[in-house]
Structures are given as structure tokens and as C-alpha cells.
Amino acid sequence: MGVGFEFATGWDIYRLKPGRVMPPGGFRTVTDLGRETTEFPKAAVIRGGFGWKMTADGTEIEYVVDPVDESNAGSNQLVGVMQDLDRFMRMMNQRKSQSFLTVADFPQGTFSPHNRRFVIHIKPEMRFRDIEAIPQVTGGVRLARIRKLWRLLADPNSTAAKRFFSEKPGGNPMYSPFIKKTVIPWRLIKDSRWPTHRPSARLRGLVTLIATYLQRGYSPQQHGVGAVKYLFFIMSRTSFAGLFKDLPVREQTHYKAAEDDWVNFICRDVMSKVQGMPDTGIDPKGKVLERRITDRGNLEEPIELPIIREDWLKAMLQGRDLLSASAHPLGGNDNATWEDSNSDLGHRLRGLAGLGEKMDPVHYKGRKNKAAILEFRARQAVLNYERWPDYAFRMHRFFTEINEGDRHGLIDLAAPGL
């Protein structure tokens, strides 16, 4: 899988409706746009490049950089990819003064013959300004390094936290306090029903990730949230069933034979140590997501998703992740529970564990390892297109060092801050 990037620009793109032709003189108003165009299908590829794609996310233009391995070879590959994307972005940026762009505004051959029926709209507030983007990164992190990464991101003064997480107006940290709540001293991560066992680094990492999910879903007041994936600003694309299979065989065997102990370990022993949780932990029979889903404000009566904590935790041991779209296929009698009321969005659990049991192959001390594929969804600071290559190189090096560096060493994004 490797490290991949998305750059959402704020420029909009539409396609001509079937049978419509470009108006003489091109588009002049937003009214023309609404009458003559429609959205592209989700994730439609408008143009491909060397290791990157220009796509449509709704109406927004997004540049997606294909994942590259966390290795020296991947780093060398990324140089060529970002150079090619940078050349294209400089060409696009030269057209920032226009309100509407069509294929006629680009050099011949820029877009393939079958993909020329588009209109790009640059909103007034973005005209004459260099192209910027809110970046997003996906990368693999070994379970044994999850806690190291969490400790780093919990520090709002770290360069990594300042890059991964935007701040509130005034400079106050927005996301680091949530991460800090689940940073538990390793000596306190222990199973009261298996007192002779010292949890492996991989188990401590998995437990930390599970605790983060449970903490984000915890809400006795049942506060609303626009979509499930909004809760998880660090979201595992690998299923929790797949992550459990990465634990040492002894730990897998033990908990498969003692499912209730696994539930108690997480809900009582671990969650009682998470800041803001009850001293006795959380009720195993409570819902994983106590937050009520509003479908981005589309529902007059928000909905609860009926996934019980102990069921989710036990299913992991059996090779299933109940917190995933694949576990609740659309089209059944319970379709109203799982399908988003916004018709173009699909499943309410979209994205979560979307890669199934797939993990990222990485190396540590010359040996093959596996890494959880994590999508870092928190809003990051806006980045000028000229700085995208440097951002990509630093992020790639950061994930490589997280996985391959000395476990006692200090790892942070290279200064100065991006």
C-alpha cells in the first residue's frame, strides 16, 4: 500500500449533460453552469499522470497521489511523481484568473479525447490566488509503533501534530487533546484476568487504537455527528479483524478461547484508564457509537447504529469487523439503518475498514513486517501547491522512520515546520 496523498483544492469541476454542447463564447455565469452541467460520478478520474490522478470528489477537484512504499526505493519514486504533478499544477495555476475553464483553455493533448466534456469553475474568492489544498495522507504504521505515534501527536507542540492537525482560531490545539486521552502508560495496559502476561508491543498498540475508537464513540448525552467517519480523524482502513490477526500467536490463541476476558480487558481494564471515561470503564453492552448520526443534517430524527461493544470486540476474534460497510450489506431488510439518506453517499459506515484485512508490508531491522493502514482525516493547514512536493517527501520520510527507526529514538517531522 505505502504512503498516499490527496490534495483537495476548492476548484470545482462539472461535466456537460448528455446532448448538450458548449454555449457560444463559453460559460459566463453560474446559472449557465447549473443549466448545462451535472456532477461527475464519485472519484471520477479526469486526467491521469505519472503516479497521480486528477479526480472529482463531488464537484471539487482533488489530486490523488498513488501510494509509494515506505522505503528508499519509494522515496526515489516519489521524486518523479511529485515533479510530474508539480509541472501540471504550475500549468493549472497560470489559469487562476479565469472564472470558467474548458478543454479549449488548455494545450492540445492535455486531456484525452473521451474526457473533454468538462467545465472548471473557479469561485470568485479563489480567482487570482495561487492554487491551495487541504492535504490528507494515508500511511502504514506497525501496531508496535502506534503508541509512539500517539505520544507524538498528543503533544500539540510537536512538528508532527502541527502538520497533521490544524488548530482552532487563536492557535489552540484541536485534535491533540483527544489523542492524549488514550495515551496510557504501558505498565497500566494489563489484563486483570491474565495477570501473569505482559502484553506485547503489538497488543498494546491495537488496544490503544481500539480505545481511541471507543472514546470517540462514547457519548452518554448522545450528541449528534454528521457522519460516522467524521468521528475518526485517524481511521483504520484495515479491519480490526485483520489487525487482531497481526498479534503474536500466543495472544490470539488465548483470547479466541477467552472472548469474555478480551471484552473485560478492553471495556474495564483499558477504558477505565482513558481520560474522561468512568473509573469502572464502559458497559460492554453499550453501543460502540452512542453518537447519533444526522447524515450531515439531512435527518430530522438522527439515527443510532446498533453495534454493541462486546459484539464488535468478539467479532474481531472471529475474523469480522462489525464496524464496516462490508459487515452490513445494503439492500436487506435493515437497509434504512445503514444507507445514508443522502442518495449519493452510500453506506453510513463508508470508509471504515474499507480495505478489509489488507495491511501495509514494511520492514523493520531487515525483516518483513505488517502495518495498519491509517487514514489521517483531521483537517490540516492549507498548503500552497508549490509546497506539496516538500510536504510529500517529509510525510513519506516520517512514516518510514516511524516504522523502521529505533524504538527509543525521537521521531518527528523534520524541522522547520511545513
matplotlib code that plots the C-alpha trace (Angstrom):
import matplotlib.pyplot as plt

x = [0.0, 2.5, 2.1, -0.5, -1.8, -4.9, -4.9, -8.4, -8.2, -11.5, -11.7, -14.9, -15.4, -18.6, -19.4, -21.7, -25.1, -25.7, -26.6, -25.6, -22.9, -20.7, -22.5, -21.1, -18.4, -18.3, -19.8, -20.3, -22.4, -23.1, -26.7, -25.3, -23.3, -26.4, -28.4, -25.9, -23.8, -24.0, -21.6, -19.1, -19.5, -17.8, -14.0, -14.1, -10.7, -10.4, -6.8, -4.0, -0.4, 2.8, 1.7, -1.1, -4.7, -6.9, -10.2, -13.7, -14.8, -18.3, -17.7, -14.3, -11.1, -8.8, -5.3, -4.6, -1.1, -0.8, 0.8, 4.5, 6.4, 7.9, 11.4, 14.3, 13.0, 9.6, 11.3, 13.1, 9.8, 8.0, 10.5, 9.4, 5.7, 5.8, 7.9, 5.3, 2.4, 4.2, 4.6, 0.9, 0.0, 2.1, 0.3, -3.1, -2.1, -1.4, -5.2, -6.2, -7.6, -10.5, -13.9, -14.6, -12.2, -12.9, -10.7, -10.1, -8.2, -5.5, -2.7, -3.8, -3.4, -3.7, -6.9, -7.8, -10.5, -13.0, -12.7, -13.1, -16.7, -15.9, -16.2, -14.0, -15.4, -13.0, -15.1, -14.7, -12.8, -10.3, -9.6, -6.2, -4.9, -2.4, -3.9, -4.0, -5.2, -6.1, -3.9, -4.7, -2.3, -2.7, 0.2, 1.1, 2.0, 3.1, 1.0, 4.1, 4.6, 1.0, 1.7, 4.8, 2.9, 0.1, 2.5, 3.9, 0.6, -0.7, 2.0, 0.5, 4.0, 5.4, 6.0, 4.1, 1.0, 1.1, 1.2, -1.3, -3.7, -4.9, -5.6, -8.5, -8.6, -6.1, -3.7, -5.3, -4.9, -8.0, -7.1, -4.1, -6.2, -8.4, -5.3, -3.8, -6.8, -5.9, -2.1, -1.9, 1.4, 2.4, 2.6, -1.1, -2.1, -2.6, -5.4, -6.7, -7.8, -4.4, -2.1, 0.9, 1.0, 3.0, 1.1, 3.2, 4.0, 1.6, -1.2, -0.6, -0.8, -4.0, -5.6, -4.7, -6.3, -9.5, -9.6, -9.4, -12.4, -14.4, -13.6, -14.7, -18.0, -18.7, -21.5, -24.0, -25.7, -26.0, -24.6, -25.1, -22.5, -22.8, -21.3, -19.6, -16.3, -16.2, -15.6, -12.5, -9.9, -7.4, -9.3, -8.1, -8.6, -7.5, -10.3, -9.8, -10.2, -7.1, -5.3, -6.1, -4.5, -1.2, -0.9, 1.6, 0.0, 0.0, -2.2, -4.5, -4.9, -5.5, -8.3, -10.0, -10.5, -11.5, -13.7, -15.3, -11.8, -11.0, -14.1, -13.4, -9.8, -10.8, -14.0, -13.0, -9.2, -8.2, -11.1, -11.0, -7.6, -8.7, -9.2, -12.8, -14.1, -15.8, -13.5, -15.0, -14.7, -17.6, -20.6, -19.8, -23.4, -23.5, -23.2, -19.9, -21.4, -23.5, -23.3, -26.5, -25.9, -27.5, -26.4, -24.9, -28.0, -30.3, -32.3, -34.9, -34.6, -30.9, -30.3, -28.3, -26.3, -27.0, -23.4, -22.8, -19.3, -19.0, -20.3, -17.7, -14.9, -15.8, -16.3, -12.7, -11.6, -13.7, -12.4, -15.2, -15.3, -18.8, -17.8, -17.6, -19.8, -19.0, -20.5, -23.9, -24.5, -27.1, -30.3, -31.5, -34.4, -32.3, -31.3, -32.8, -30.3, -27.2, -27.9, -27.2, -30.2, -28.1, -28.5, -25.0, -23.1, -23.9, -23.2, -23.2, -20.0, -18.3, -14.5, -14.2, -12.1, -12.6, -9.5, -10.6, -7.7, -5.2, -2.1, 0.9, 4.1, 7.0, 10.5, 12.0, 15.6, 15.7, 12.7, 9.3, 6.5, 2.9, 1.4, -2.1, -3.2, -4.3, -6.1, -5.3, -8.6, -8.1, -8.2, -4.7, -3.4, -4.0, -0.9, 0.2, 0.7, 4.4, 4.9, 3.1, 6.3, 8.2, 5.1, 5.0, 8.7, 8.6, 5.5, 7.0, 10.2, 8.2, 6.2, 9.4, 11.1, 8.1, 8.2, 12.0, 13.6, 15.0, 12.0, 13.7, 14.7, 12.9, 10.8, 9.2, 8.7, 11.9, 12.1, 11.3, 7.5, 5.7]
y = [0.0, 2.6, 6.3, 8.1, 11.7, 13.7, 17.4, 18.9, 22.3, 24.0, 24.4, 22.9, 20.7, 19.7, 17.7, 18.7, 17.0, 14.4, 16.0, 19.5, 21.5, 24.2, 27.6, 30.0, 32.1, 29.5, 29.8, 33.2, 32.7, 30.2, 30.0, 28.7, 26.1, 24.8, 24.6, 22.8, 20.6, 17.9, 16.3, 13.7, 10.2, 10.0, 9.6, 10.0, 10.3, 13.4, 13.0, 10.6, 11.5, 9.7, 8.2, 10.7, 11.4, 14.5, 13.4, 14.8, 14.5, 15.7, 18.9, 19.6, 18.9, 16.6, 15.4, 11.9, 10.6, 6.9, 5.2, 4.5, 2.1, 3.3, 2.7, 4.3, 3.0, 4.5, 7.8, 7.9, 7.0, 9.8, 12.4, 11.6, 11.6, 14.9, 16.5, 15.5, 16.7, 20.0, 20.6, 20.1, 22.3, 25.2, 24.9, 24.9, 27.8, 30.0, 29.9, 31.1, 34.4, 32.9, 32.1, 29.2, 26.8, 24.2, 21.9, 24.8, 26.7, 24.0, 23.0, 20.4, 16.9, 17.9, 15.8, 12.6, 12.7, 10.8, 13.1, 16.6, 17.5, 19.3, 22.8, 24.0, 26.8, 29.0, 30.7, 34.5, 34.2, 31.9, 33.7, 35.4, 33.3, 30.5, 27.0, 25.8, 22.5, 20.9, 17.8, 14.4, 11.4, 7.7, 5.5, 2.3, 2.1, -1.1, -1.9, -1.9, 1.8, 3.0, 4.2, 6.0, 7.8, 8.6, 10.1, 12.3, 13.5, 14.1, 16.8, 19.9, 21.4, 18.6, 19.4, 16.3, 17.4, 20.9, 19.3, 16.5, 18.7, 22.2, 24.4, 26.4, 30.2, 31.7, 28.7, 26.3, 22.6, 21.0, 17.3, 16.6, 16.7, 13.8, 11.7, 12.5, 10.9, 7.5, 7.6, 5.1, 4.3, 0.9, -0.6, 0.2, -1.8, -5.2, -7.8, -8.3, -11.8, -12.7, -11.2, -13.3, -12.0, -9.0, -7.6, -7.5, -4.1, -5.1, -5.8, -2.5, -0.8, -2.5, -1.8, 1.9, 2.1, 0.3, 2.6, 5.6, 4.4, 3.6, 7.0, 8.8, 6.9, 7.4, 9.9, 9.3, 12.5, 11.1, 14.1, 14.2, 13.9, 14.5, 11.1, 8.2, 8.9, 12.4, 10.9, 9.1, 11.7, 8.8, 6.0, 2.4, 1.3, -2.1, -4.0, -4.7, -8.4, -8.1, -6.2, -8.8, -11.4, -9.5, -10.2, -12.8, -16.3, -16.9, -13.8, -14.6, -18.2, -17.1, -14.5, -16.7, -19.2, -16.5, -14.0, -12.6, -11.9, -9.9, -7.8, -7.2, -6.3, -3.6, -2.3, -2.5, -2.6, -0.4, 2.1, 2.8, 4.3, 6.5, 10.2, 11.2, 7.6, 6.2, 4.8, 1.4, 1.5, 1.3, -1.0, -3.9, -4.0, -0.3, 0.8, 1.4, 4.6, 6.4, 9.5, 9.9, 10.2, 13.2, 12.4, 15.9, 17.5, 15.7, 13.7, 15.4, 12.5, 11.3, 7.6, 5.3, 2.4, -0.9, -2.1, -3.4, -3.1, -6.7, -7.9, -5.7, -6.9, -10.6, -10.5, -9.3, -12.6, -14.4, -12.6, -10.0, -6.2, -5.2, -1.5, -1.7, -1.5, -5.0, -6.4, -4.8, -5.0, -2.6, -4.0, -6.1, -5.6, -3.3, -1.1, 2.0, 1.6, 1.5, 3.6, 7.3, 9.4, 11.5, 9.3, 9.8, 8.9, 5.2, 3.4, 5.1, 3.2, 4.0, 4.1, 2.3, -0.9, -0.3, -2.4, -5.4, -7.3, -5.7, -4.4, -2.5, -4.5, -2.7, -3.7, -3.5, -4.4, -6.2, -8.3, -8.2, -6.7, -5.6, -2.2, -1.0, 1.3, 4.5, 7.4, 10.7, 12.6, 15.6, 18.9, 20.1, 23.5, 24.8, 24.3, 26.3, 23.9, 24.8, 23.2, 19.9, 18.1, 19.0, 18.0, 14.7, 14.0, 14.8, 12.8, 9.8, 10.0, 10.4, 7.1, 5.3, 6.4, 5.6, 2.0, 1.5, 3.8, 2.8, 2.4, 4.6, 7.3, 10.7, 10.8, 13.9, 15.6, 17.3, 21.0, 23.6, 23.1, 22.9]
z = [0.0, 1.1, 1.7, -0.4, -0.5, -1.5, -2.2, -2.2, -4.0, -3.8, -7.5, -8.9, -12.0, -13.8, -16.9, -19.7, -19.6, -22.4, -25.7, -24.5, -26.3, -25.1, -25.4, -27.9, -26.1, -23.3, -19.8, -18.4, -15.2, -12.5, -13.9, -17.2, -15.3, -13.4, -16.6, -18.8, -16.5, -13.8, -11.3, -12.3, -10.7, -7.3, -7.6, -11.4, -12.9, -15.2, -16.0, -15.1, -14.6, -13.6, -10.3, -9.7, -10.8, -11.2, -9.7, -8.9, -5.3, -5.6, -7.5, -6.1, -7.9, -5.9, -6.8, -5.6, -5.4, -5.6, -2.5, -2.6, -0.4, 2.9, 1.7, -0.1, -3.4, -2.6, -1.8, -5.2, -6.9, -5.1, -6.5, -10.1, -9.1, -7.4, -10.2, -12.7, -10.6, -9.9, -13.6, -14.1, -11.2, -12.5, -15.8, -14.0, -11.8, -14.8, -15.5, -12.0, -13.2, -15.3, -13.8, -16.2, -17.9, -20.7, -22.7, -25.1, -22.5, -22.2, -24.6, -27.1, -25.8, -22.1, -21.8, -23.5, -26.3, -24.2, -21.3, -22.6, -21.8, -18.6, -17.1, -14.3, -12.1, -10.1, -7.4, -7.1, -3.8, -5.3, -8.6, -8.9, -6.0, -6.2, -6.0, -2.4, -0.9, 2.3, 2.2, 3.5, 4.0, 4.3, 5.6, 7.2, 10.9, 12.6, 15.6, 17.8, 16.9, 17.3, 20.9, 19.8, 17.1, 19.6, 22.1, 19.4, 18.1, 21.7, 22.1, 20.4, 20.2, 18.1, 14.5, 13.5, 15.5, 13.9, 10.4, 10.9, 12.8, 12.2, 15.2, 16.4, 15.8, 18.2, 18.0, 20.5, 19.6, 18.1, 17.9, 20.2, 23.4, 22.1, 21.3, 24.7, 26.4, 25.1, 25.7, 28.6, 30.3, 29.1, 32.6, 33.1, 30.0, 31.6, 31.7, 35.2, 34.2, 32.7, 35.4, 34.5, 31.0, 29.8, 26.7, 23.6, 21.9, 19.1, 21.6, 23.4, 20.0, 19.0, 22.4, 22.0, 18.6, 19.9, 22.9, 20.6, 18.6, 21.8, 23.3, 20.1, 20.0, 23.8, 24.4, 27.2, 26.1, 22.5, 20.8, 17.1, 14.4, 10.6, 9.6, 11.3, 9.6, 11.0, 14.4, 13.4, 12.4, 12.4, 10.7, 10.2, 6.6, 7.7, 9.5, 13.2, 12.5, 10.3, 13.0, 15.6, 13.3, 13.4, 17.1, 18.4, 18.0, 21.8, 22.4, 19.5, 20.8, 24.4, 23.6, 21.0, 23.8, 26.3, 24.5, 27.7, 29.1, 25.9, 26.3, 30.0, 29.2, 26.8, 28.3, 32.0, 32.4, 29.5, 29.2, 32.9, 32.3, 29.4, 30.5, 30.7, 31.0, 34.1, 36.7, 36.2, 32.4, 30.0, 29.7, 27.3, 26.3, 25.3, 21.7, 20.0, 18.6, 21.2, 19.0, 16.8, 13.1, 11.3, 7.7, 7.5, 8.9, 6.5, 9.1, 11.3, 13.7, 13.9, 13.9, 16.2, 14.7, 16.7, 17.0, 20.6, 22.1, 23.2, 19.8, 18.0, 20.2, 20.0, 16.2, 15.8, 17.2, 14.7, 11.6, 11.3, 11.8, 12.6, 12.3, 8.5, 5.4, 4.4, 7.6, 6.8, 3.1, 1.6, 0.1, 3.1, 5.4, 7.6, 4.7, 6.3, 9.2, 7.1, 3.9, 4.1, 3.4, 1.0, -2.1, -3.5, -0.3, 0.1, 3.4, 6.7, 7.6, 4.3, 4.5, 7.8, 7.4, 3.7, 2.7, 4.7, 6.2, 3.9, 5.7, 4.5, 4.0, 5.7, 7.1, 10.5, 11.1, 7.7, 8.4, 6.8, 9.0, 8.5, 9.3, 9.9, 7.1, 8.7, 7.0, 8.7, 8.2, 10.6, 8.9, 8.1, 7.4, 3.9, 1.7, -1.4, -4.4, -4.6, -1.2, -2.0, -3.0, 0.2, 2.2, 0.5, 1.0, 4.7, 5.3, 3.5, 5.5, 8.7, 8.1, 7.1, 10.3, 12.5, 11.2, 10.8, 13.3, 16.7, 19.1, 21.7, 19.3, 18.9, 15.8, 14.5, 11.2, 10.1, 11.1, 10.1, 10.2, 7.0]

ax = plt.figure().add_subplot(projection="3d")
ax.plot(x, y, z, "-o")
ax.set_aspect("equal")
plt.show()
